[in-house]
Amino acid sequence: MKYNSENIRPETNRFRLVKFFAYTSFVILIISSFTLSMVISQRATKVLMNTHENHALLIANNLNHQVFHYFTIPVRYRYGAISLREKEQSDLMDKIVRTTIHSFNIEQVTIYDTQKGIIAYSTNKDLIGLTGRGGMEYKAALEGEHSSRLISREPAISGSWFMDFVKEKKLKTFIPFKAEPPYYYIGILGVFELTQDLTKEYESILKFRYLIFGVSLSIMFLIFLALLLVVRKAEHILRKRAHEQKLLEDQLNQAERLAALGEMVAGVSHEIKNPLGIIRSTAEFLTEKSAGNESQKKLSSIIIEESGRLNDIVTDFLDFARPQEPNFQDCHLEEIIDRNLSFLQSELDKKNVRVNNGDLNNRPYKIEADSSLLYRAFLNIFINAIQSIYDGGNITIKIGEEKENYRVEIRDTGAGIGKENSKKIFNPFFTTKEKGSGLGLAIVKKIIEGHKGKVWIESEEGTGTSVFVKLPRKNR
């Protein structure tokens, strides 16, 4: 089905705007979902760091107490000075540290001295004696402040800041090593560095981030699909209404043109009818006076025949231009059809046409209609059917019920109608016959529609034609 773009452009543009809104909303929802997942994951990372930092502080306080009371004080009394380069002191420190952090999630403990930031002790022996590894956190610890930093080890192929492919994630916490009462006046003795492995926890956060993003994206995609379906449905409805409006406008324009044409035809037909009657009566008078003149008699008979045909055409024009208002009365549909068949019986016999009306008269089909107008409508239908049959054939009549209507089907085995003409068959003045006004089916359509009915045709060229008439039945 094609639509006139000029008639539907405003509505189409409006729904293009809605489509743009739908796609824009989908993009915004994706960005919002992405941002939400990032904010949540970053918040979770911060909570994870704070939790493990507090965990490290608790362990560091215990470690501070254990090292000060069970290493620093005993070693000073026994040796006079602390020197972790000596194996005995180093083993004692190692024993105290490992015993303290045993069963806790502490990967590494490093102790810096207060002089030049040298690593005096570490559970990783390779780090002992190195300098300059503490950074700003080491300096803050010397001032009595604890702090932490998150370090990462990236894989060979690094991901983006959203698709994080971190191989390791570790939290280093720096806590000052302080003297405890009653020796608090000694101050800060060094700096503890506690390393915790957060790789698994961080991987869980990443998975949680992807889960949030995936779920949000799925929900937003479903919302987008629903919105898109609504937009497409609304657009289809709008296009259909625009098409229907265009059809109504065409029908209105056609009605206006036909009304103007009808007024003109009525005036012209009225002016033609009177002199045409005079011509016919004169020709009949000449026929009577030309009893001995065969040539004159033949010409007069031609005039009478053609004037009669012209009179029928003018009558059709007048009927189309000034249709009669139906005089509704109770009547029977099968009786109207029987009257048509009786009137046309001689024509049916002449063209060797057989009528199959089945059980048409086995039951009454009661309607409220103008029987004379319906008689004329069906007469035109039957005449067209007979004229379409050239050398014998059949006309089949069926009446069925559809809800509140009777549906009459009149099928002939005649020549049929081509596809190019089937859409124009009810147009006024359209005809495929050499002689005819082209108003027969147009009048039929007006009469049927005047009875709140419907008429349509199904035809195939070379096979035959079916005319369908739907009329409201009278409630019993």
N, C-alpha and C positions, 0 to 999 in steps of 0.2 A: 504494500500500500504506500502511495506517495503522498507527501504533504507539501502544501505550499509554504515555502520558507518565509515569504513575506508576511503571512498571516500568523506565524507562530514564533517569529523572531523575538518579541519582547519576553514571552514566557521562557523561550529557550535560553536567552541571555540571563534571565533570572536564575534558572537552574544551573547554568554554567557557573554563576557566582556561588551557588550552594555547593556544587561539586568542588570548586576551588576551596571553599571553606572546609569541606570534608577532608580533602587532601592536606590542606594546611594544618587542620586539627590533628590529623594523624602524625604529621611531622613534629608538631609541638608535643604531642603525647609521647612520642619516642624520646625526644630530648628531655622531657620532664621525667620519664621513667629512668633514663640514663643518669640524670642529675640526682634523682632520688636514691638510686642504688649506690652512687658514689658517695653521697652525703652519709647514708646509713653505714656503708663499709668504712668510711673514714672515722665516723663516730665509734664504730666497733673497734677499729684499730687503736683509737685513743683510749677507750676503756680498757682494752687489752694491755696497753702499755702501762696505764696507771695501776692496774691490778698487779701486774708483774713487778712494777717498780715498788709498790708497797710490800709485796712479797720479798723483794730483795732487801728492802730496808729492815724488815723484821729479822731476816737472816743476818744482815750486816750488824745489827745491834747485838745479836747473840754472838756473832763472830768477834765483834769488838770486845765484848766482855770476856770471852774465852781466851782470846789472844793476849789481852792486857793482863789478866789475872794468872793465866797458866803458862805464859811465855815471857812477856815483857818483864814483869816484876821478878820472877824466879831467875831469869837469865842475867838481869842486872845485878842481883845480889850474889849470884854464883860467879859470873864472869866479869862483872864490873862494866861491861859494855856489850852491846848487841852487834854481832857480826854474822850475818846469815851465810857468809862464804864458808864458815866452819861447818863441817858436816853434821856435828852433833846438834848445833842450834838449828840448822836447816832441816834436819830430820824431825826435830821436836815441833817446829813450826808446821811442817807438812802434816804431821800426825794430828795436831790440834785442828788445823783447817779442814782436813778431810773428814775427821770425826764430826765436826760441827755441821758441815754441809751434806753429810751422808743422808740419803733418802730424800733430799730436796732437789728440785729441778734446777741445779746450778751446774753449768757446764765448766766454768773456769773461774778461779779466784786469783787476782793479781794484787800485790801490795807494792805501792810506790813509796819511796822515802821522801822526805821533805826537802832534800837537797838535789836540785837539778832534775827531778822527776825520774830518777833511775828506778827501774823495776828491781826491787830487792828480793821479792818472792813471787812465784807463780806456779800454779799447778801444771802449767805447760813449761817445762824446763827450758825450752828453746828461747823463751822471752826474757829470762833472768839476765840482768845487766844492760838491757836495751833502754834507751832514753827517747824522750820526745813523742811518746805514744799516747799521752794522757789528753792533750788538747785543752780546750776551754773548760771542759768538765773537770779535769784535774785541778786547774787553777781555782775553779769555784769551790771545790772540796777543800782546798787549803784555806779558803776564807770561811769554812764552816758550813757551806751549803751543799746539799746533795743534788744530783741531777742525773739525767739519763739521756742516751741517744740510741736511735735505731739504726743498725747497719745492715747492709744487704750485700750479697754476693750474686751477681747477675750471671745467667747462662751465656753461652756463646752467641745465641740469637736472642736479643733482648726484645721484649714486647713493648707495647705502648703503655701509657699511664693507666689505661683502663684494662687492657689485656696484659696484666702483670705476670711475667713468667719468672719471678724471683726464685732462685735456687735455694738460698738461705736467708733467713731473717733472724737477727740476733739483737738482744737488748743489753746494752752495757750501762750499768748503774755505778756511779762514783759517789762514795760515802767517805767522809773524813774519819780517820782512825784517831779517836780522842782518848785521853787519859781519863780514868774514872775515879770518883771520890774514894779515898781522901786525897788523891794525887791530881785533882782537876787542874791545878795551877800549872802543871807541865804543858797543857795545851794539846795541840794537834801533833800526833806522832807520825802520821803518814796518811795514805789514801788507799781505801779498798776499792777495787774494781771487780764487780760481780757480773759475769756474762751468763745470760739465759738464752737458750735456743727456742725461738718462737716460730720456727718454720712451719710446723704442723698447724699451730693455731692460726697463723697468717693464711695458710692454704685454706683453712675452713672459712675464714673471712672472705677470701676471694670467691670460693664456691657459693657462699651466701650472697655475695654481690651479684654473681652471674644468675643465681636463682631468682633474686628480686627482679633483676632486669628482664630475665626470660618470662617470668610470670606476668610482670607489668606489660611487657610487649605483647604477650598473647592476649591479655584482657583488652588492651587498647586496639589490637588488630580485630578482635571480635566486635568491639564497639564500632570501629571504622567500617567493617563489613555491614553491620546492621544499618549504620547511617547511609552507606552507599546504596544498600538495597532500598531504603526508604526514598532516597533521592531518585533512583532509577524508576521506582514504582510511581512516584509523584510525577516525574517527567513523562512517563508513558501515559498516565492519566491526562496530563496537561496536553500532550500531543493529540490524544484521542478527542479530548474536548474541543481543541482548536480545529481538528478535522471535522467534527460534528458541527461546530459553529460555521465552518466554511460551507458545509453542505446546506445548512439552514439558510445561510446568506444566498447561496446559489438558488435554492428553492424559492426564497423570497423574491430575488431578482427575476426568476423565471415566472413567478406568479404575477409580478407587476407587469412584466412584458406581455404575458398572456392576457391579463386584464385589459391592457391598452389595445392589444390585438383583437380581443373579443369585442370590445366596443366598436372598433372599426369594422370588423367582420359582420357584426349584427346590423350596423347601419347599411353597409353595402348589400348584405343579403336581403334585407328588407326591401331595398330599392330594386333589386334584381327580381325578387319573387313576383311582384305584381306584373311587370311587362312579360315575364316568363309565362305566367298564366294566360296572358292575352295571346302570346305566340302559340301556346299549345291549343287553346280553344279555336284560334284561327285555322291552325293546321287541321284540326278535326273537322271544321266546317268545310275546308277545301277538299278533304277526303270524301265527304258526303257528296260534294258537287262534282267530283271527278270520277263518276262511276264508269264512264266510257273511256277515260284517259288513264291507261295503266302507268305511264311514266309520271304523270302528275300525282297519281295516287301513291306511287312508290316514294316520291320525294316527300309527300306529306306525312307518310308513315315514319320516314326517317326523322323528320322534324319532331313528330310526336314522341318518338323513342328517346331522342337526345334531350328534348326539353324535360321529359320525365327524369332522365338521369341527372340533368342539371338541377332539377327540383329536389331530388334526393340529396345531392351535394349541398345545396343551399340550406336544406333542412338540417343536415348535420352541422353546418356552420352555426346556424341559429341555436341548435341544441347545445353545442359546445360553448358558444359565447354567452348564452343565457340559460344555464342549467336549471331544471325545475327543482324546487325544494321537495324532498321526499315526504310523502303522506304515509306515515307509519301506521300499519294495521297488522293484525295477526294474519299470517299466511303460512303456506307450506312450501318449502323449497323444492320438494320433488314434484309438486304440481306445476310450478313455474317451468321447470325443466321439461316436463311432459308436454306442456303447451308449445314450447319451442320445437320439440321433436315432431309433434303433430303438424305444425305449420310448415316445417322443412321436409316433410316426408317425401314429397314429390321430387325435391332437389336431391335428397339422399338416394332415391331410386334411380334418378337420372344418371348420377355419377357412380352408381353401384357401390355405395358406402354402407357398411353394416354397423349398427350401433349396439354396443354391449353395455347395458346399464345394470346388469347383475340383479341384486336385491334392492334396487332403488325404491321400489314401491312396496316393499315388505313392511315398512314402518314409517311413521310420520316424522318429518324434520321441521319442527315448528320454529318460526322466526317472527320477529317484528320488523316489517319492512314495507317498502312501496313496491307492490308486486308488479306494477306496470313498468317501473324503471328497471327492476331486476330482470324482468322479461326481456327488455331491450338490451341490457348488458349481456345476458347469456346468448341472446340472438346474434349479436355481433361476434361473440366467441365461436359459436357453432358455424356461422357463415365463413369465418376465417379458416376454421378446421376443414370444412367441406371444400373450400376453394384451394386449399393446399394439397388436396388429394386429386391426382390426375387420372388414374386408371384403376379405380376400385381400391378399397382400403377399409380400415376400421376406425371407429371412434369409441373410446372406452370412457365411461362415466363412473366415478366412485365418490361416495360421500363418507367422510370419517369424522370422528369427534376428537377435539383437542381442547381439554379443559373447558372453557366457557364458549368455545367456538365450533362451528361446523367447517370442515375443509373439503371443498369440492375440487376434484381433479378431473379435467377433461383432456384426454390424450388422444392424439390422432397419429396416423401412420403416414403423414404427408411428407412434403419436401423438407420441412424443418427450416430453421433460421440460422444464418451464419453468425459467428461470434462477433463480427464487426457490426452487425445490425441488432443483436440481442439487447444491447444497452440503450438503443434508440427507439425500441419498438413502441414505447408508450408516449414518445414525443409527438406533439400535435403536428399534423401535416407530413409526417414521415410515413412513407409507404413503399413497398417493393412491387406493387401491382401497377400495371399499365393504366388501369382506370380505377380511380378511388380518391377520396379526399384526404386520406391519411388521418382521419379523426376517429375512426371506429374504436380502437383500443384506448385512445385518450379519453373518449366518452365513457368507455367501460371503467377506466380507472377512477374517473370523477364520480360515477354512480356508486361504485363499491366503497370508495373512501367516504362518500356521503352517508353510507350506512355503517360507518365506523369499522369497515373491513379492510382487507388488503388483497391485492392481486399481484401475481408475479408469474414469470414464464421460465421454464427450463426447456431448452431445445438443442438439438444436434442436427446439423445440416445433413440431409439425406436419410435421416432415421425417423424423425417426427418431432412433435412439439407437445409439451404438457403445460396447460394453463391451470394455475392453482388460484382458487378464490376462497378466502377465509372470511366468514361472516359470524357475528355474535348470535348465539342461539337464545331463544326465549326461555327464561327460567320457568320450570314447571311448577 
